[in-house]
Amino acid sequence: MLLSLNIKAYLLKKITNKKPVDFDLKDSKNVLFMRYDRIGDMLISTPVYRALKNNFPEINIIVLASRTNKDILSQNPYVDSVIINHKNNFFRDIISLIKLRKLRIDACIEFDHSVIPHAIMRLRIMNPKIVISVNKQGRYGVSGNELIMYDFFTDKPDHWHFRNIWLNTLNPFGINSTSLEYDLFISEYQERLALNFLKEFESKCKIGINLEGAVVGKKINSYELKKICEGIKKIHKDIQVIILTTPENLMKITNMINKMSLNYVAPSYKTNKIQDLAAIIKNLDLIISPDTSVIHIASAFNKPVVSIHENNIDSYELFSPVSKLHRTVFSPSNKGISGFSVAKVIEYSSDLLSKVS
């Protein structure tokens, strides 16, 4: 066991070794961001792209995104190009990584605060002059500051939101941004589609409920959903509940709603892109959801939100909603939202609705 650990530590040090480069970041022409993970992470990162472009308009900003989160950057004026990366299929990315190497990337920002082997392998191939990352936890007995590949490690203070932690990665450029809003751009067509759908409920208080998170265990079941809808209806008579769902779950959600027999609950229409869903969220009065990308989309439009979170304060502080009006219900479990208080969701929802009505 010890021998295996020592070998891994040796290989990690070896692969992250590089010669130092004397380069002033303010002379950068091409800057790459590595963000090929989830939708919420990409959205929380958008203030970073904006801050860099506003301070250095001539810099070409490239984002290595996933097929899942790339659409968050659609129509974003602060990002010049998006390249799809396949985290679990390294060989599929070889051609794009070699093209980035030929582009001679001046600086690469890798947002992860852990030592990630697949990120290190990609960095080795792309070979940027300067690599910036968040202060990293060690791995295999190797501390973060022993990884010579990284030229700058920026602070990850306790109790900070990831938005602020990731903005810190611009400190080596001399940027200290106070502009914290998320960027999510919707087309006129997407906006019009949402407004046409919601026109039928124009006079009502419109509540969006998302039932599932990206992680197993973050799910509002049908019994809990019905209790939430009925509880809010008792307090606020003139409401319309819209169940937010992905295209593949639309039929299942429609069947669930039909079984509930509540005439003030309806499914959203079939959405093709994340911006289609965002256009609906933008025009609702309250969002209820497990902790997932829907909460961050609502925060992008400063919509009142009630989030349901696992019993993990550290995770909550990193990913908490940033809307001015928000409440969070914590479940008793630290691995999912099972057993969360339906009564608390109703109470917090009623409180927020009274503030916006």
C-alpha positions in Angstrom: 0.0 0.0 0.0 2.8 2.4 1.0 4.8 1.5 -2.1 1.8 2.1 -4.3 1.3 5.5 -2.7 4.9 6.4 -3.1 4.9 5.5 -6.8 1.7 7.6 -7.3 3.3 10.6 -5.5 6.5 10.2 -7.6 4.5 10.1 -10.9 2.4 13.1 -9.8 5.5 15.2 -9.1 7.1 14.0 -12.3 4.2 14.8 -14.6 3.6 18.3 -13.0 7.2 19.3 -13.3 8.0 22.1 -15.8 10.5 24.8 -16.5 9.4 28.3 -15.2 8.5 30.8 -17.9 9.1 34.5 -17.5 5.9 36.1 -18.8 3.8 39.1 -17.8 0.1 38.1 -17.7 -0.9 41.5 -18.9 0.7 40.7 -22.2 -1.7 37.7 -22.7 -3.4 37.3 -26.1 -5.1 33.9 -25.5 -6.5 32.9 -22.1 -8.1 29.5 -21.6 -10.5 28.5 -18.9 -11.1 24.8 -17.9 -14.8 24.4 -17.0 -16.0 21.1 -18.3 -18.3 20.0 -15.5 -21.8 21.0 -14.5 -24.3 23.7 -15.6 -24.3 25.4 -12.2 -20.5 25.6 -12.0 -20.4 27.2 -15.5 -23.0 29.8 -14.5 -21.3 30.7 -11.2 -18.0 31.2 -13.2 -19.5 33.8 -15.6 -18.5 36.8 -13.5 -14.9 35.7 -14.1 -15.1 35.9 -17.9 -16.8 39.2 -17.8 -14.2 40.7 -15.4 -11.3 39.6 -17.5 -12.8 40.8 -20.8 -13.8 44.2 -19.3 -10.3 44.7 -18.0 -8.5 43.3 -21.1 -10.9 43.6 -24.1 -8.1 42.5 -26.5 -7.7 39.1 -24.8 -9.1 36.1 -26.7 -11.1 34.2 -24.1 -11.6 30.5 -24.7 -13.6 28.1 -22.5 -13.1 24.4 -22.4 -16.7 23.3 -21.7 -18.7 20.1 -21.4 -21.5 19.1 -23.7 -23.7 19.6 -20.7 -22.8 23.1 -19.7 -21.7 24.7 -23.0 -25.1 26.3 -23.7 -24.7 28.6 -20.6 -22.2 30.5 -22.7 -24.5 30.9 -25.7 -24.6 34.6 -26.8 -22.2 35.5 -24.0 -20.3 38.6 -25.4 -17.4 38.1 -22.9 -16.4 34.7 -24.3 -14.8 34.4 -27.8 -14.9 30.7 -28.3 -16.1 27.5 -26.6 -14.5 24.1 -27.2 -16.2 20.9 -26.1 -14.2 18.6 -23.8 -15.1 15.0 -22.8 -13.9 14.5 -19.2 -14.1 10.7 -19.3 -12.8 10.3 -22.9 -9.3 11.7 -23.0 -8.5 10.2 -26.5 -11.6 11.9 -28.0 -10.1 15.3 -27.0 -6.6 14.8 -28.4 -7.2 16.7 -31.6 -8.7 19.8 -29.9 -6.0 19.7 -27.2 -3.3 19.7 -29.9 -5.0 22.6 -31.7 -4.9 24.6 -28.4 -1.2 23.8 -28.0 -0.6 25.2 -31.5 -2.5 28.3 -30.5 0.1 29.0 -27.8 -2.1 29.6 -24.9 -0.6 32.3 -22.7 -2.5 31.6 -19.5 -4.8 28.8 -18.4 -7.2 29.0 -15.4 -8.2 25.6 -13.9 -10.9 26.3 -11.4 -10.7 23.0 -9.4 -9.5 23.1 -5.8 -8.5 19.5 -5.9 -5.7 17.7 -7.7 -7.4 16.3 -10.8 -5.4 13.8 -13.0 -7.5 14.4 -16.1 -7.0 18.1 -15.9 -3.2 17.7 -15.4 -3.0 15.5 -18.5 -4.8 18.1 -20.6 -2.6 20.9 -19.2 0.5 18.9 -20.2 -0.6 18.6 -23.8 -1.8 22.2 -24.2 1.3 23.5 -22.5 0.2 27.0 -21.6 2.9 29.5 -20.5 1.2 30.2 -17.2 -1.2 28.0 -15.2 -3.4 29.5 -12.5 -5.6 27.5 -10.1 -7.3 27.7 -6.7 -5.3 26.7 -3.7 -5.3 22.9 -3.9 -5.7 20.1 -1.4 -2.9 17.5 -1.7 -3.0 14.0 -3.2 -1.0 10.9 -2.6 0.9 12.7 0.1 1.9 15.5 -2.2 0.9 19.0 -1.2 -0.5 21.4 -3.7 2.4 23.8 -3.6 4.7 20.9 -4.7 3.0 20.8 -8.1 5.4 23.0 -10.1 3.1 23.0 -13.2 1.0 25.6 -11.4 2.5 29.1 -11.4 -0.1 30.7 -9.2 -2.4 29.3 -6.5 -5.1 31.8 -5.4 -6.8 31.8 -2.0 -9.8 29.7 -1.0 -10.9 31.4 2.3 -13.3 29.6 4.6 -17.0 30.5 4.3 -16.6 32.0 0.9 -18.9 31.4 -2.1 -17.3 29.7 -5.1 -18.2 32.8 -7.2 -15.8 34.9 -5.1 -13.2 32.1 -4.9 -13.1 31.7 -8.7 -13.0 35.5 -9.2 -9.8 35.4 -7.1 -8.1 33.5 -9.9 -7.9 36.9 -11.7 -5.7 38.4 -9.0 -2.5 37.5 -10.9 -3.7 39.7 -13.7 -4.1 42.6 -11.2 -7.9 42.3 -11.4 -10.0 42.7 -8.2 -13.6 42.6 -9.4 -16.6 43.6 -7.4 -19.1 42.8 -10.2 -20.7 39.6 -8.9 -23.8 39.1 -11.1 -24.2 35.9 -13.2 -24.4 36.2 -17.0 -27.1 34.2 -18.8 -28.3 35.5 -22.2 -31.6 34.7 -23.7 -32.7 35.3 -27.3 -35.8 37.3 -28.2 -37.4 34.2 -29.5 -36.8 32.2 -26.3 -38.2 35.1 -24.3 -41.3 35.4 -26.5 -41.9 31.6 -26.3 -41.9 31.8 -22.5 -44.2 34.8 -22.3 -46.7 33.2 -24.7 -46.8 30.1 -22.6 -47.3 32.1 -19.4 -49.8 34.6 -20.8 -52.6 32.3 -19.8 -51.6 32.8 -16.1 -50.8 36.5 -16.4 -53.0 37.5 -13.5 -51.7 34.8 -11.2 -48.7 34.5 -8.9 -46.5 32.0 -10.9 -44.4 29.5 -8.9 -41.9 27.2 -10.6 -41.0 24.0 -8.9 -38.1 21.8 -10.0 -38.2 18.3 -8.7 -34.7 16.9 -9.2 -31.1 17.8 -8.8 -28.1 16.5 -10.8 -27.1 14.2 -8.0 -28.9 11.1 -6.8 -30.8 11.7 -3.6 -31.8 15.3 -4.5 -35.5 14.7 -5.4 -38.9 16.0 -4.4 -41.3 13.0 -4.6 -44.9 13.2 -5.8 -46.4 13.0 -2.3 -44.1 16.0 -1.1 -45.0 17.9 -4.3 -48.7 17.6 -3.7 -48.4 18.7 -0.1 -46.3 21.7 -1.1 -48.8 22.8 -3.8 -51.8 22.3 -1.5 -50.1 24.1 1.4 -49.2 27.2 -0.6 -52.6 27.3 -2.2 -54.3 27.4 1.2 -52.4 30.6 2.0 -52.2 32.2 -1.5 -55.4 31.5 -3.4 -54.4 33.0 -6.8 -51.4 30.9 -7.8 -50.3 28.9 -10.7 -47.6 26.2 -10.2 -45.4 25.3 -13.2 -43.4 22.1 -12.9 -40.0 22.7 -14.5 -38.7 19.6 -16.2 -36.3 18.3 -18.8 -37.6 17.1 -22.2 -37.0 13.4 -21.4 -39.0 13.7 -18.2 -41.9 15.7 -19.6 -44.3 12.7 -20.1 -43.6 11.3 -16.7 -44.1 14.7 -15.0 -47.4 15.2 -17.0 -48.7 11.9 -15.8 -47.7 12.7 -12.2 -49.6 16.1 -12.4 -52.7 14.4 -13.9 -52.8 12.0 -10.9 -52.6 14.9 -8.5 -55.8 16.4 -9.9 -54.8 20.0 -9.0 -56.1 22.4 -11.7 -53.6 25.0 -10.7 -50.5 22.8 -11.5 -49.2 22.4 -15.0 -46.0 21.2 -16.6 -43.6 23.5 -18.5 -43.5 23.1 -22.3 -40.8 21.0 -23.9 -37.5 22.9 -23.7 -34.5 22.1 -26.0 -31.8 24.2 -24.4 -31.0 25.5 -21.0 -31.9 29.0 -22.2 -35.4 27.8 -23.0 -35.8 26.8 -19.3 -34.1 30.0 -18.2 -36.6 32.1 -20.2 -39.4 30.5 -18.2 -37.7 30.9 -14.9 -37.0 34.6 -15.7 -40.7 35.3 -15.9 -41.8 33.4 -12.7 -42.4 35.0 -9.3 -40.9 32.2 -7.1 -38.7 29.2 -7.7 -38.7 26.1 -5.4 -36.0 23.5 -6.1 -33.4 21.1 -4.6 -29.9 22.6 -4.7 -29.0 22.4 -8.4 -28.5 24.5 -11.5 -32.1 25.7 -11.4 -31.3 27.7 -8.2 -28.3 29.3 -9.9 -30.4 30.2 -13.0 -33.0 31.8 -10.8 -30.2 33.7 -9.1 -29.0 35.0 -12.5 -32.3 36.8 -12.8 -32.5 37.6 -9.1 -35.7 35.6 -8.6 -36.9 34.7 -5.1 -35.9 31.1 -4.4 -36.6 28.4 -1.8 -33.8 25.9 -2.1 -33.7 22.5 -0.4 -30.3 21.4 0.6 -28.6 18.4 2.2 -27.3 18.9 5.7 -23.9 20.1 4.7 -23.1 23.7 5.6 -19.7 23.7 3.9 -21.3 22.8 0.5 -24.1 25.3 1.1 -21.7 28.1 1.7 -19.9 27.3 -1.6 -23.0 27.1 -3.7 -25.7 29.0 -1.9 -28.3 31.1 -3.8 -27.3 34.7 -4.4 -30.8 36.1 -5.1 -31.6 39.0 -2.8 -34.7 37.1 -1.6 -33.9 33.4 -0.7 -34.5 30.9 1.9 -33.1 27.4 2.4 -34.6 24.3 4.0 -32.0 21.8 5.2 -32.8 18.1 5.2 -31.7 15.9 8.2 -29.5 13.9 5.8 -26.0 14.9 4.7 -26.4 12.8 1.5 -29.5 14.1 -0.2 -32.7 15.8 0.7 -34.7 12.9 2.1 -36.9 13.8 5.0 -36.8 17.6 4.4 -39.5 19.6 6.0 -42.5 20.2 3.6 -43.9 22.6 6.2 -40.8 24.8 6.1 -40.9 24.9 2.3 -44.5 26.1 2.5 -43.7 28.6 5.3 -40.7 30.1 3.4 -42.6 30.2 0.1 -45.5 32.0 1.7 -43.1 34.5 3.3 -41.3 35.3 0.0 -44.6 35.5 -1.9 -45.9 38.1 0.5 -42.8 40.2 -0.2 -43.2 40.1 -4.0 -47.0 40.3 -4.3 
